[in-house]
Amino acid sequence: MNYFEAFVLAVIEGLTEYLPVSSTAHMIFASSYFQIQNDDFTKLFQVSIQFGAILAVVFLYAKKFFDFTRLQFYTKLALAVVPALVLGKLFDDYIDAVLGDPVPIAIVLIIGGVVLLFIDRFFKNPIIHNEQELPVKKAVIIGFWQCLAMMPGTSRSAASIIGGMQQGLSRKAAAEFSFFLAVPTMLAVSVYSIFVKTYEASGSKGYELISATENGWQLFLGGNVVAFIVAIIAIKSFIALLLKYGFKLWGWYRIIAGILLLIYFTR
């Protein structure tokens, strides 16, 4: 991986992590285009730069994350992330296998787009308008919804936002809780990928891969910085567009992108 490829992947991560379009799918397509998708460092990089995107949420919602008097907020996130941690560990090998084939991911991208075209029709009367009104039980249910994103192409953001709306949250409240839930979820994934997981091709831990790769630490740190900056812009823009247009905009984007990518990878 060179600096340009790392920059492109980091921009994609920052732009798409919190949008309902699947950041994983976009990075896989980009790495396939660059022909670096099977490299262990690329696989690690695509996951580890999520840390920069995590910091963007903490930065934008610092008052909420650092208000230690609100114990229930931390309780909701801690319990809601458990399903993803357990199922993610169980299906880790399966997920890795799917990540190597962009065709089924493009198909899931299209299917998810069709769902987003109609999702606003089903949840018209929200009863919860901010995270403080969200019961712990409903937060955990949203955590289970988030697990749908284990199929690359689904989108963690889309799954958790739809789950939030199904539990009675408004669009804005569902999107913001999806952002909050992303922090412990992606932090756990990043720590696991860097310090725990052994990558099959090289037999190395993530931090060993970074050290063994030429300019590995520069790529890793630079990628996280780029993802952080771009994610801040994306989060602010997404909330505004979601409130104005709903999910149709993202649904059509997914369908068009999925069809084009399906054509590209099956030609």
SEZA-250618 format. One line per field, with one value per atom (N, C-alpha, C): residue number from 1; residue in one letter; atom name; x, y, z. Coordinates in steps of 0.2 Angstrom, whole numbers. Layout:
# residues N
pos	[NUM/...] .
code	[A/...] .
site	[CA/...] .
u	[X/...] .
v	[Y/...] .
w	[Z/...] .
***
This chain:
# residues 267
pos	[1/1/1/2/2/2/3/3/3/4/4/4/5/5/5/6/6/6/7/7/7/8/8/8/9/9/9/10/10/10/11/11/11/12/12/12/13/13/13/14/14/14/15/15/15/16/16/16/17/17/17/18/18/18/19/19/19/20/20/20/21/21/21/22/22/22/23/23/23/24/24/24/25/25/25/26/26/26/27/27/27/28/28/28/29/29/29/30/30/30/31/31/31/32/32/32/33/33/33/34/34/34/35/35/35/36/36/36/37/37/37/38/38/38/39/39/39/40/40/40/41/41/41/42/42/42/43/43/43/44/44/44/45/45/45/46/46/46/47/47/47/48/48/48/49/49/49/50/50/50/51/51/51/52/52/52/53/53/53/54/54/54/55/55/55/56/56/56/57/57/57/58/58/58/59/59/59/60/60/60/61/61/61/62/62/62/63/63/63/64/64/64/65/65/65/66/66/66/67/67/67/68/68/68/69/69/69/70/70/70/71/71/71/72/72/72/73/73/73/74/74/74/75/75/75/76/76/76/77/77/77/78/78/78/79/79/79/80/80/80/81/81/81/82/82/82/83/83/83/84/84/84/85/85/85/86/86/86/87/87/87/88/88/88/89/89/89/90/90/90/91/91/91/92/92/92/93/93/93/94/94/94/95/95/95/96/96/96/97/97/97/98/98/98/99/99/99/100/100/100/101/101/101/102/102/102/103/103/103/104/104/104/105/105/105/106/106/106/107/107/107/108/108/108/109/109/109/110/110/110/111/111/111/112/112/112/113/113/113/114/114/114/115/115/115/116/116/116/117/117/117/118/118/118/119/119/119/120/120/120/121/121/121/122/122/122/123/123/123/124/124/124/125/125/125/126/126/126/127/127/127/128/128/128/129/129/129/130/130/130/131/131/131/132/132/132/133/133/133/134/134/134/135/135/135/136/136/136/137/137/137/138/138/138/139/139/139/140/140/140/141/141/141/142/142/142/143/143/143/144/144/144/145/145/145/146/146/146/147/147/147/148/148/148/149/149/149/150/150/150/151/151/151/152/152/152/153/153/153/154/154/154/155/155/155/156/156/156/157/157/157/158/158/158/159/159/159/160/160/160/161/161/161/162/162/162/163/163/163/164/164/164/165/165/165/166/166/166/167/167/167/168/168/168/169/169/169/170/170/170/171/171/171/172/172/172/173/173/173/174/174/174/175/175/175/176/176/176/177/177/177/178/178/178/179/179/179/180/180/180/181/181/181/182/182/182/183/183/183/184/184/184/185/185/185/186/186/186/187/187/187/188/188/188/189/189/189/190/190/190/191/191/191/192/192/192/193/193/193/194/194/194/195/195/195/196/196/196/197/197/197/198/198/198/199/199/199/200/200/200/201/201/201/202/202/202/203/203/203/204/204/204/205/205/205/206/206/206/207/207/207/208/208/208/209/209/209/210/210/210/211/211/211/212/212/212/213/213/213/214/214/214/215/215/215/216/216/216/217/217/217/218/218/218/219/219/219/220/220/220/221/221/221/222/222/222/223/223/223/224/224/224/225/225/225/226/226/226/227/227/227/228/228/228/229/229/229/230/230/230/231/231/231/232/232/232/233/233/233/234/234/234/235/235/235/236/236/236/237/237/237/238/238/238/239/239/239/240/240/240/241/241/241/242/242/242/243/243/243/244/244/244/245/245/245/246/246/246/247/247/247/248/248/248/249/249/249/250/250/250/251/251/251/252/252/252/253/253/253/254/254/254/255/255/255/256/256/256/257/257/257/258/258/258/259/259/259/260/260/260/261/261/261/262/262/262/263/263/263/264/264/264/265/265/265/266/266/266/267/267/267] .
code	[M/M/M/N/N/N/Y/Y/Y/F/F/F/E/E/E/A/A/A/F/F/F/V/V/V/L/L/L/A/A/A/V/V/V/I/I/I/E/E/E/G/G/G/L/L/L/T/T/T/E/E/E/Y/Y/Y/L/L/L/P/P/P/V/V/V/S/S/S/S/S/S/T/T/T/A/A/A/H/H/H/M/M/M/I/I/I/F/F/F/A/A/A/S/S/S/S/S/S/Y/Y/Y/F/F/F/Q/Q/Q/I/I/I/Q/Q/Q/N/N/N/D/D/D/D/D/D/F/F/F/T/T/T/K/K/K/L/L/L/F/F/F/Q/Q/Q/V/V/V/S/S/S/I/I/I/Q/Q/Q/F/F/F/G/G/G/A/A/A/I/I/I/L/L/L/A/A/A/V/V/V/V/V/V/F/F/F/L/L/L/Y/Y/Y/A/A/A/K/K/K/K/K/K/F/F/F/F/F/F/D/D/D/F/F/F/T/T/T/R/R/R/L/L/L/Q/Q/Q/F/F/F/Y/Y/Y/T/T/T/K/K/K/L/L/L/A/A/A/L/L/L/A/A/A/V/V/V/V/V/V/P/P/P/A/A/A/L/L/L/V/V/V/L/L/L/G/G/G/K/K/K/L/L/L/F/F/F/D/D/D/D/D/D/Y/Y/Y/I/I/I/D/D/D/A/A/A/V/V/V/L/L/L/G/G/G/D/D/D/P/P/P/V/V/V/P/P/P/I/I/I/A/A/A/I/I/I/V/V/V/L/L/L/I/I/I/I/I/I/G/G/G/G/G/G/V/V/V/V/V/V/L/L/L/L/L/L/F/F/F/I/I/I/D/D/D/R/R/R/F/F/F/F/F/F/K/K/K/N/N/N/P/P/P/I/I/I/I/I/I/H/H/H/N/N/N/E/E/E/Q/Q/Q/E/E/E/L/L/L/P/P/P/V/V/V/K/K/K/K/K/K/A/A/A/V/V/V/I/I/I/I/I/I/G/G/G/F/F/F/W/W/W/Q/Q/Q/C/C/C/L/L/L/A/A/A/M/M/M/M/M/M/P/P/P/G/G/G/T/T/T/S/S/S/R/R/R/S/S/S/A/A/A/A/A/A/S/S/S/I/I/I/I/I/I/G/G/G/G/G/G/M/M/M/Q/Q/Q/Q/Q/Q/G/G/G/L/L/L/S/S/S/R/R/R/K/K/K/A/A/A/A/A/A/A/A/A/E/E/E/F/F/F/S/S/S/F/F/F/F/F/F/L/L/L/A/A/A/V/V/V/P/P/P/T/T/T/M/M/M/L/L/L/A/A/A/V/V/V/S/S/S/V/V/V/Y/Y/Y/S/S/S/I/I/I/F/F/F/V/V/V/K/K/K/T/T/T/Y/Y/Y/E/E/E/A/A/A/S/S/S/G/G/G/S/S/S/K/K/K/G/G/G/Y/Y/Y/E/E/E/L/L/L/I/I/I/S/S/S/A/A/A/T/T/T/E/E/E/N/N/N/G/G/G/W/W/W/Q/Q/Q/L/L/L/F/F/F/L/L/L/G/G/G/G/G/G/N/N/N/V/V/V/V/V/V/A/A/A/F/F/F/I/I/I/V/V/V/A/A/A/I/I/I/I/I/I/A/A/A/I/I/I/K/K/K/S/S/S/F/F/F/I/I/I/A/A/A/L/L/L/L/L/L/L/L/L/K/K/K/Y/Y/Y/G/G/G/F/F/F/K/K/K/L/L/L/W/W/W/G/G/G/W/W/W/Y/Y/Y/R/R/R/I/I/I/I/I/I/A/A/A/G/G/G/I/I/I/L/L/L/L/L/L/L/L/L/I/I/I/Y/Y/Y/F/F/F/T/T/T/R/R/R] .
site	[N/CA/C/N/CA/C/N/CA/C/N/CA/C/N/CA/C/N/CA/C/N/CA/C/N/CA/C/N/CA/C/N/CA/C/N/CA/C/N/CA/C/N/CA/C/N/CA/C/N/CA/C/N/CA/C/N/CA/C/N/CA/C/N/CA/C/N/CA/C/N/CA/C/N/CA/C/N/CA/C/N/CA/C/N/CA/C/N/CA/C/N/CA/C/N/CA/C/N/CA/C/N/CA/C/N/CA/C/N/CA/C/N/CA/C/N/CA/C/N/CA/C/N/CA/C/N/CA/C/N/CA/C/N/CA/C/N/CA/C/N/CA/C/N/CA/C/N/CA/C/N/CA/C/N/CA/C/N/CA/C/N/CA/C/N/CA/C/N/CA/C/N/CA/C/N/CA/C/N/CA/C/N/CA/C/N/CA/C/N/CA/C/N/CA/C/N/CA/C/N/CA/C/N/CA/C/N/CA/C/N/CA/C/N/CA/C/N/CA/C/N/CA/C/N/CA/C/N/CA/C/N/CA/C/N/CA/C/N/CA/C/N/CA/C/N/CA/C/N/CA/C/N/CA/C/N/CA/C/N/CA/C/N/CA/C/N/CA/C/N/CA/C/N/CA/C/N/CA/C/N/CA/C/N/CA/C/N/CA/C/N/CA/C/N/CA/C/N/CA/C/N/CA/C/N/CA/C/N/CA/C/N/CA/C/N/CA/C/N/CA/C/N/CA/C/N/CA/C/N/CA/C/N/CA/C/N/CA/C/N/CA/C/N/CA/C/N/CA/C/N/CA/C/N/CA/C/N/CA/C/N/CA/C/N/CA/C/N/CA/C/N/CA/C/N/CA/C/N/CA/C/N/CA/C/N/CA/C/N/CA/C/N/CA/C/N/CA/C/N/CA/C/N/CA/C/N/CA/C/N/CA/C/N/CA/C/N/CA/C/N/CA/C/N/CA/C/N/CA/C/N/CA/C/N/CA/C/N/CA/C/N/CA/C/N/CA/C/N/CA/C/N/CA/C/N/CA/C/N/CA/C/N/CA/C/N/CA/C/N/CA/C/N/CA/C/N/CA/C/N/CA/C/N/CA/C/N/CA/C/N/CA/C/N/CA/C/N/CA/C/N/CA/C/N/CA/C/N/CA/C/N/CA/C/N/CA/C/N/CA/C/N/CA/C/N/CA/C/N/CA/C/N/CA/C/N/CA/C/N/CA/C/N/CA/C/N/CA/C/N/CA/C/N/CA/C/N/CA/C/N/CA/C/N/CA/C/N/CA/C/N/CA/C/N/CA/C/N/CA/C/N/CA/C/N/CA/C/N/CA/C/N/CA/C/N/CA/C/N/CA/C/N/CA/C/N/CA/C/N/CA/C/N/CA/C/N/CA/C/N/CA/C/N/CA/C/N/CA/C/N/CA/C/N/CA/C/N/CA/C/N/CA/C/N/CA/C/N/CA/C/N/CA/C/N/CA/C/N/CA/C/N/CA/C/N/CA/C/N/CA/C/N/CA/C/N/CA/C/N/CA/C/N/CA/C/N/CA/C/N/CA/C/N/CA/C/N/CA/C/N/CA/C/N/CA/C/N/CA/C/N/CA/C/N/CA/C/N/CA/C/N/CA/C/N/CA/C/N/CA/C/N/CA/C/N/CA/C/N/CA/C/N/CA/C/N/CA/C/N/CA/C/N/CA/C/N/CA/C/N/CA/C/N/CA/C/N/CA/C/N/CA/C/N/CA/C/N/CA/C/N/CA/C/N/CA/C/N/CA/C/N/CA/C/N/CA/C/N/CA/C/N/CA/C/N/CA/C/N/CA/C/N/CA/C/N/CA/C/N/CA/C/N/CA/C/N/CA/C/N/CA/C/N/CA/C/N/CA/C/N/CA/C/N/CA/C/N/CA/C/N/CA/C/N/CA/C/N/CA/C/N/CA/C/N/CA/C/N/CA/C/N/CA/C/N/CA/C/N/CA/C/N/CA/C/N/CA/C/N/CA/C/N/CA/C/N/CA/C/N/CA/C/N/CA/C/N/CA/C/N/CA/C/N/CA/C/N/CA/C/N/CA/C/N/CA/C/N/CA/C/N/CA/C] .
u	[4/0/4/3/7/3/6/2/-4/-4/-11/-16/-15/-20/-22/-18/-20/-24/-22/-26/-33/-34/-41/-45/-42/-46/-48/-44/-45/-51/-51/-56/-63/-62/-69/-71/-67/-69/-72/-69/-72/-79/-79/-86/-91/-90/-95/-97/-92/-93/-100/-102/-108/-114/-113/-119/-121/-128/-131/-129/-122/-120/-115/-113/-108/-100/-97/-90/-86/-87/-83/-84/-90/-91/-87/-87/-83/-76/-73/-66/-64/-68/-66/-66/-71/-71/-65/-63/-57/-51/-50/-44/-44/-49/-50/-47/-49/-47/-40/-37/-30/-26/-30/-27/-23/-25/-21/-26/-32/-37/-35/-30/-28/-22/-20/-14/-16/-13/-15/-14/-9/-9/-15/-17/-23/-29/-30/-36/-36/-30/-29/-30/-28/-28/-36/-40/-47/-51/-49/-52/-49/-43/-40/-41/-42/-43/-50/-54/-60/-59/-54/-52/-52/-50/-51/-58/-62/-69/-72/-70/-73/-72/-65/-63/-68/-70/-74/-81/-84/-90/-89/-83/-82/-80/-77/-75/-82/-86/-92/-97/-97/-102/-98/-93/-89/-93/-98/-101/-105/-108/-111/-107/-101/-96/-92/-92/-87/-91/-98/-102/-103/-99/-98/-104/-108/-114/-120/-119/-125/-123/-123/-121/-126/-132/-136/-134/-131/-129/-123/-119/-113/-116/-121/-124/-127/-131/-134/-129/-124/-119/-115/-114/-110/-115/-121/-125/-127/-128/-130/-124/-118/-113/-111/-114/-112/-114/-120/-122/-117/-115/-110/-103/-101/-95/-95/-100/-101/-102/-106/-107/-102/-98/-93/-87/-86/-81/-82/-89/-91/-90/-92/-92/-86/-81/-75/-72/-72/-69/-73/-80/-85/-84/-84/-84/-77/-72/-66/-66/-70/-70/-75/-80/-84/-81/-76/-73/-69/-67/-63/-66/-73/-77/-82/-80/-84/-91/-93/-99/-105/-105/-110/-111/-106/-106/-110/-109/-112/-120/-121/-128/-132/-128/-131/-132/-127/-128/-134/-136/-142/-148/-148/-154/-155/-150/-151/-153/-151/-154/-161/-164/-171/-175/-172/-175/-175/-170/-170/-175/-177/-182/-188/-190/-197/-197/-191/-191/-194/-194/-198/-205/-208/-215/-218/-213/-215/-214/-210/-209/-211/-217/-219/-221/-222/-224/-219/-213/-208/-211/-209/-211/-205/-199/-193/-188/-187/-184/-177/-174/-167/-165/-158/-156/-158/-159/-161/-167/-172/-178/-178/-172/-172/-171/-176/-175/-169/-166/-160/-162/-168/-170/-170/-173/-173/-166/-162/-155/-151/-153/-150/-153/-159/-163/-159/-158/-154/-147/-144/-138/-138/-144/-145/-146/-150/-150/-144/-139/-133/-129/-130/-127/-128/-134/-135/-130/-126/-120/-114/-115/-109/-109/-114/-114/-111/-105/-102/-107/-108/-112/-119/-120/-126/-126/-121/-120/-122/-117/-118/-123/-121/-125/-133/-134/-141/-144/-141/-144/-146/-142/-143/-148/-148/-153/-160/-160/-167/-169/-165/-166/-169/-166/-168/-175/-176/-183/-188/-186/-191/-193/-188/-190/-193/-195/-199/-195/-188/-184/-185/-185/-185/-179/-179/-173/-167/-167/-162/-159/-164/-162/-159/-162/-159/-152/-151/-144/-139/-141/-136/-135/-140/-138/-134/-135/-131/-123/-122/-116/-113/-116/-114/-112/-116/-115/-109/-108/-102/-95/-95/-89/-86/-90/-88/-87/-92/-92/-85/-84/-78/-71/-72/-66/-64/-69/-67/-65/-67/-65/-58/-56/-50/-45/-46/-42/-40/-46/-45/-41/-42/-38/-31/-29/-22/-18/-22/-18/-20/-25/-27/-27/-30/-31/-24/-24/-18/-20/-16/-18/-15/-20/-18/-12/-12/-7/0/1/7/9/3/4/6/5/7/1/2/-3/-3/-8/-9/-3/-1/4/11/11/17/17/11/11/12/10/11/19/22/29/33/31/35/34/28/27/31/33/37/33/35/31/24/24/17/14/19/16/14/17/15/9/8/1/-4/-3/-8/-10/-5/-7/-10/-7/-10/-17/-18/-25/-30/-28/-33/-34/-29/-30/-35/-34/-38/-45/-46/-53/-56/-53/-55/-58/-54/-56/-62/-62/-67/-74/-73/-79/-83/-79/-82/-87/-84/-88/-94/-93/-98/-104/-102/-108/-112/-109/-113/-117/-115/-119/-124/-123/-128/-134/-133/-139/-143/-140/-144/-148/-145/-148/-153/-152/-157/-163/-163/-169/-173/-169/-172/-175/-171/-173/-175/-174/-175/-170/-172/-167/-167/-171/-172/-165/-163/-156/-151/-150/-145/-147/-154/-156/-155/-156/-154/-147/-143/-136/-133/-136/-134/-135/-141/-144/-139/-138/-134/-127/-124/-117/-116/-121/-121/-121/-126/-126/-120/-117/-111/-105/-105/-99/-100/-107/-108/-106/-108/-106/-98/-95/-87/-84/-86/-83/-85/-90/-93/-91/-88/-87/-82] .
v	[-6/0/6/11/17/23/29/34/36/36/38/33/27/22/22/24/24/31/36/42/41/38/36/32/27/22/26/31/34/39/43/47/43/38/33/31/29/28/33/39/45/47/47/49/44/38/33/29/30/26/27/33/35/36/35/35/28/27/21/18/18/15/10/8/3/5/7/9/3/-2/-8/-10/-10/-11/-6/0/5/4/2/1/-5/-10/-16/-15/-12/-10/-6/-1/3/-1/-5/-10/-15/-17/-22/-18/-12/-8/-7/-6/-5/-11/-17/-24/-25/-22/-24/-27/-29/-32/-38/-42/-48/-47/-41/-40/-39/-43/-42/-35/-31/-25/-21/-22/-18/-20/-26/-29/-25/-25/-22/-14/-11/-4/-2/-6/-4/-4/-9/-9/-4/-3/1/8/11/18/20/15/16/20/19/23/30/33/40/42/38/40/40/35/35/42/44/50/56/56/61/62/56/56/59/56/58/66/69/76/80/78/81/81/76/75/74/78/78/79/83/85/78/75/69/63/62/57/58/64/66/69/68/69/63/62/56/55/60/60/56/55/51/44/40/33/29/31/27/27/33/33/28/27/22/15/14/8/5/10/8/6/10/8/2/1/-5/-12/-11/-17/-18/-12/-13/-16/-15/-17/-25/-28/-35/-39/-39/-43/-43/-37/-37/-40/-39/-42/-50/-52/-60/-63/-60/-63/-61/-56/-54/-59/-61/-66/-73/-75/-81/-82/-76/-76/-73/-72/-68/-71/-78/-81/-81/-81/-81/-74/-69/-62/-61/-63/-63/-66/-72/-75/-71/-68/-64/-58/-55/-49/-49/-55/-56/-56/-56/-57/-51/-46/-40/-41/-47/-48/-48/-53/-53/-47/-43/-37/-31/-31/-27/-28/-35/-37/-35/-36/-33/-26/-22/-15/-13/-16/-15/-17/-23/-25/-19/-17/-13/-6/-4/2/2/-4/-5/-4/-7/-6/1/5/12/16/14/18/18/13/13/13/14/13/19/25/30/29/25/24/20/16/11/15/20/23/30/32/39/42/39/42/40/43/42/44/41/43/44/43/45/50/55/61/62/59/60/54/53/47/46/52/52/48/48/45/38/35/28/23/19/14/9/6/2/-4/-7/-13/-11/-6/-4/-3/0/1/-6/-11/-18/-20/-19/-22/-19/-12/-9/-12/-14/-17/-24/-27/-34/-32/-26/-24/-23/-20/-18/-24/-30/-36/-38/-35/-37/-34/-29/-27/-31/-37/-42/-45/-44/-46/-39/-39/-34/-31/-25/-22/-19/-22/-20/-13/-11/-5/-5/-4/-4/2/8/14/12/10/8/4/-2/-7/-4/0/3/8/12/18/15/10/7/3/0/-3/2/8/13/16/17/19/14/7/2/2/5/5/12/16/22/28/28/34/38/45/49/48/50/50/52/58/62/58/56/52/45/42/35/36/41/43/44/48/50/44/40/34/29/29/25/27/34/37/34/35/34/26/22/15/13/17/15/16/20/21/15/12/5/0/-1/-6/-6/0/0/1/3/3/-4/-8/-15/-19/-17/-20/-18/-12/-9/-13/-13/-16/-23/-27/-34/-35/-31/-31/-30/-25/-23/-27/-29/-32/-40/-42/-49/-54/-51/-56/-57/-64/-66/-67/-63/-63/-69/-73/-79/-79/-75/-75/-74/-69/-68/-71/-73/-76/-71/-65/-59/-56/-53/-48/-42/-38/-32/-27/-26/-21/-24/-30/-33/-31/-32/-30/-23/-19/-11/-10/-13/-12/-15/-21/-24/-21/-17/-14/-8/-7/-1/5/10/16/14/8/6/11/13/18/24/27/33/32/27/25/25/21/20/26/30/36/42/42/47/45/39/36/38/37/39/46/50/58/60/57/59/57/50/48/52/55/59/65/69/75/74/69/69/66/62/60/65/70/76/80/81/84/80/73/69/68/68/67/73/79/86/86/84/84/79/73/68/70/72/74/79/84/89/86/82/78/73/70/65/68/74/77/80/82/85/80/75/71/63/62/55/50/44/39/38/41/39/41/47/49/43/40/35/29/27/21/21/27/27/27/30/30/22/19/12/8/9/5/6/12/14/12/13/11/4/0/-7/-10/-7/-10/-9/-3/-1/-5/-7/-11/-18/-20/-27/-28/-23/-24/-24/-20/-19/-26/-29/-35/-41/-41/-47/-47/-42/-41/-46] .
w	[0/0/0/-5/-5/-1/-1/3/-1/-7/-11/-9/-10/-8/-1/3/10/11/8/8/6/0/-3/2/4/9/15/18/24/22/17/15/14/11/10/17/22/28/32/32/35/32/25/22/23/24/23/30/35/41/44/44/48/43/37/32/31/29/28/21/19/13/13/19/20/19/24/23/21/24/22/15/12/5/0/2/-2/-2/4/5/1/2/-2/-9/-12/-19/-21/-17/-18/-18/-13/-12/-18/-20/-26/-32/-33/-39/-39/-33/-32/-32/-32/-32/-26/-20/-14/-9/-11/-6/-2/-5/-2/3/3/8/15/19/27/29/27/30/28/21/19/23/25/29/36/39/45/45/40/39/38/34/33/40/44/51/56/56/61/60/54/53/55/57/61/67/70/76/75/70/68/68/65/64/71/75/82/86/85/88/86/80/77/81/82/86/93/96/103/103/98/98/97/92/91/97/100/106/113/113/119/126/126/132/134/130/132/134/130/132/138/140/146/152/151/157/161/166/170/175/175/180/177/170/166/166/171/171/166/166/161/154/152/145/144/148/148/148/153/153/147/144/137/132/131/126/128/134/136/135/136/135/128/124/117/113/115/111/112/117/119/113/110/104/99/97/91/93/100/102/102/104/104/97/93/87/82/83/79/80/86/87/84/85/83/75/71/64/61/65/62/56/56/50/44/45/39/36/41/38/34/36/33/26/25/19/14/16/12/10/14/12/6/4/-2/-8/-8/-14/-15/-19/-20/-23/-26/-30/-25/-20/-15/-11/-10/-7/-11/-17/-22/-22/-22/-21/-15/-9/-3/-3/-6/-7/-10/-16/-20/-15/-12/-8/-3/1/6/3/-3/-6/-7/-9/-10/-3/2/9/11/10/12/8/2/-2/1/5/8/16/19/26/30/27/30/30/26/26/32/35/40/47/48/55/55/54/54/60/65/72/77/77/83/90/95/102/106/103/107/103/106/102/104/109/111/115/116/119/126/130/137/138/133/133/132/129/127/133/134/139/137/142/141/137/138/134/127/125/118/115/119/117/115/119/118/112/111/104/98/99/93/92/98/97/93/94/90/83/81/75/71/75/73/70/73/71/63/61/54/49/51/47/47/50/50/43/39/32/28/26/22/17/17/12/15/21/24/27/30/33/41/45/52/54/51/52/50/44/42/46/48/52/59/62/69/69/63/63/62/57/56/62/66/72/77/77/82/80/73/71/73/72/73/81/85/92/94/89/91/91/89/89/83/83/77/73/67/63/66/69/72/78/82/88/86/81/79/76/72/69/74/79/84/89/91/95/91/84/80/80/80/81/88/93/100/100/98/98/94/89/85/89/94/97/101/105/109/104/99/94/90/87/83/87/93/97/99/100/101/95/89/83/82/83/81/86/93/97/96/94/92/86/81/75/76/80/81/86/91/97/98/95/97/91/85/79/76/74/70/63/58/51/48/44/42/37/32/27/30/35/38/44/48/54/60/58/63/66/72/75/71/72/69/70/76/77/74/74/71/63/60/53/52/56/55/56/61/61/56/53/48/41/40/34/33/27/25/26/30/32/35/39/41/46/51/56/53/48/45/42/38/35/40/45/50/54/56/59/55/49/44/42/41/39/44/51/56/56/55/55/50/44/38/39/42/43/48/53/59/56/52/49/44/40/35/38/44/47/51/53/56/51/45/40/38/37/35/40/47/52/52/52/51/45/40/33/33/36/36/40/46/50/46/43/39/33/30/24/26/31/34/36/39/42/36/31/25/20/18/13/15/21/24/21/19/17/10/6/-1/-5/-3/-6/-6/0/1/-2/-2/-5/-13/-16/-23/-25/-20/-21/-20/-15/-15/-21/-23/-29/-35/-37/-42/-42/-36/-35/-35/-32/-32/-39/-43/-50/-54/-53/-57/-55/-48/-46/-48/-48/-50/-57/-61/-68/-69/-65/-65/-63/-58/-55/-58/-63/-66/-74/-76/-83/-86] .
***
